[in-house]
Amino acid sequence: MSESRGKQPAPAATQVSPPPGAAGEPTGDGGSGRSRLRLSRRGWTLAFSAVLVVVFAMLGAFVRVPYVALGPGPTYDTLGAVNGEQVVSVEGQRTYPTGGELRMTTVSLNDDVTLFGALGLWVSGRFAIAPREEYFQPGESDEEVRRQNIQQFRDSQSNAEVAALRRLGYPVKVVVKEVVSGSPADDVLSPGDEVVAVDGRRIANEDDVIAALKGTRPGQTISLTFRHDGQPARTESVRLARHPEGTQGFVGFQPIDRADVPFDVDIALEDVGGPSAGLMFALAIVDRMTPGKLVGGEHVAGTGEISEKGQVGAIGGISFKLVAAKEAGATAFLVPEGNCAEASAQAPDGLRLIKVSDLDGAVRALENLDAGRPVPSC
């Protein structure tokens, strides 16, 4: 009985089908060859996706994007030394001990930015990403920009020296900074020549040159008295051309004030660009050449472009410089008046902002700070 129950006969009308894939029987997916083809397409899709991921990763990691990264740069104590060499030194004239710090600040600019690098820097919160064209002119190479920045830095050093020595009562002279090619002055003057007189008018500062040429006309002949390379002064006549931006006569040289002193002021700091260190250099020169300690034991940082007459101009990147100063241990920061609004909105906690508009005001502010008296604030 048990055996008969285990072998029930199939109904007569029922057909037993061969298993899928058997000879002569189609499979549910159209055959074994097409099944392998579908798997092959899936594999190709995965492989292609993987290639795309790798290519994107390579592009993001290695291909530069047209942006620059701006952030806090290094700082330098203008009263201290870098690599064993005094940043500001005076040779041939008496100097005095200093104390504390007068720290110039910088902004770092990274032009070698990849997509992933830019994202990482932006997410960090310490850097800003800006279009490259805001800092590099079309067709301008990195080397050209570097040379321009270095020249601006050297000009700031010269301006700082003149402003500081002028404040200390030393005389200045007017020299030729640049001569326009093909101009009336081109065959007469050379860069570095001292300008003694223009059309008989004695020259004491660069503004005197502008005043002497005011009211002249193209075609008029004037005299230039100058001193070349320490030689005795001589006078030459030149015929004025038409001024490219006005109706008055055009002689074609740029005058600039320079200190007229028998000693040397040396600023030994390389690989730094831009004009914004002028104020801190000028303060360091004043501090070294006057009795007493201008900042006492304070750690003061700051920034500001300076003119030969001591005017302090606004600069860029103030927010990054404030961060750099705070991280370097500064407790007070000298801010150009034109940057006060921006600085006040972004100053780190614990960093005192001191407003300055010229070298005289900056010196007085530091003296008051050291003495515990009120100082102008942003």
Buried (B, 14 or more C-beta within 10 A) or exposed (E): EEEEEEEEEEEEEEEEEEEEEEEEEEEEEEEEEEBEEEEEEEEEEEEEEEEEEEEEEEEBEEEEBEBBBBBBBBBBBBBBEBEEEBBBBBEEBEBEEBBBBBBBBBBBBBBEBBBBBBBEBBEEEBBBBEEBEEBBEEEEEEEEBEEBBBEBBEBBBBBBBBBBBBBEEBEBBBBBBEBBEEBBBBEBBEEEBBBBBBBEBEBEBBEBBEEBBEEBEEEBEBEBBBBBEEEEEEEEEBEBBEBEEEEBBBBBBBBBBBBBBEBEBEBEBEEBBBBBBBBBBBBBBBBBBBEEBBBBEBBBBBBBBBBBBBBBBBBBBBBBBBBBBBEBEBBBBBBBBBBBEBBEEEBEEEBBBBBBBBBEBBBBBBBBBBEEEEBBEB
